[in-house]
Amino acid sequence: MILRRRWHIAVSHGTTALSSLLLAALLGACGGGGGNVAITPATPSGASLLPQEPGAPAFTGNTALDGMNWINYRRNQLGLSVLVRNARIDTAAQGHSDYLRLNNTISHDQVVGTPGFTGAAPENRLAAAGYALVRPFAYGEVISATTEPSGFYQAEELITAIYHRFVIFEPLFREIGAGAATAAGGNAYTYFTSDLAASNGYSVGLGRGNLAVYPFDSQSRVPTNFFSDNEKPDPVDGRNEVGYPISVHANANVVVLVQNFTVRPRGGNPLPTQLLSRTTDSKVVQSVAAIIPLGVLSAATTYDVSFTGTVDGLAVTRNWSFNTK
């Protein structure tokens, strides 16, 4: 499985409104890069891929709907706003999934003259679908392609991938849409696209000095690992299988500075980790940070996390725990 991602973000300050763009891509294929999609073996199908915890959305079998519902389910668990479904954003997302299927490709960009063209970039496709980006606005896009059609699975894989998670858990978004398209043939790819946006004003978000964390406090059945090589750019150079990423998220228009960020097994020593923040990784936006354990986490273990730093200039300390599968 290969993940590719690119993004840019700018936010409004005072009365000067700038657009915000966050882009990420997930490619469920082994090897390769930006062109044709290689087919991989299918994984077990349907809702059985993920635990049906209390409050989890019901599995419908509709990839787009299930993926969107799973994104909102996870956002709600973090204390983030539940995004409102917008039919025009659905249209833009569906058009891009159709384009990916017709051209057997995975990209945020479309090429004029190719089958299914609806707009060169996400903002063009939103406009073509009738979704007006009125300042101040923000928008983002995540895409995946895999032989597993479950929308729950596709959304959870995008959340696992740390650069993609930064997009999905942006507090300022207000609306969401999704689309999916499946190619013909055995072991065919299902292409999932979700666009997230806020137009003519942002969500209230988290408020000054506040953070959302993931895994969230007391979360159970957290995976023990993450295959870093699957995400492009690779967040952990020189290693593939590492521990599950742990992240903090603030509103996109504030700065998060990390002073100390650790994870340890209950009663044990802090684990070796790699810090992802604006000061250590130019690909990370100012309002988020993450640590990635450099070794696979132990199963059925409680981990304690500690974060100390500043959020929009205010001192913040957070301590929480989670439990692995």
Secondary structure, 3 states (H helix, E strand, C coil): CEEEECCECCCCECCECCCEEEEEEEECCCCCCCCECCCCCCCCCHHHHCCCCCCCCCCCCCHHHHHHHHHHHHHHHHCCCCCEECHHHHHHHHHHHHHHHHHCECCCCCCCCCCCCCCCCHHHHHHHCCCCCCCCCEEEEEEEEECCCCHHHHHHHHHHCHHHHHHHCCCCCCEEEEEEEECCCCCCCEEEEEEEEECCCCCCCCCCCCCEEECCCCEEEECCEEEHHHEECCCCCCCCEEECCEEEECCCCCCEEEEEEEEEECCCCCCCEEEECCCCCCCCCCCEEEEEECCCCCCCCEEEEEEEEEECCEEEEEEEEEEEC
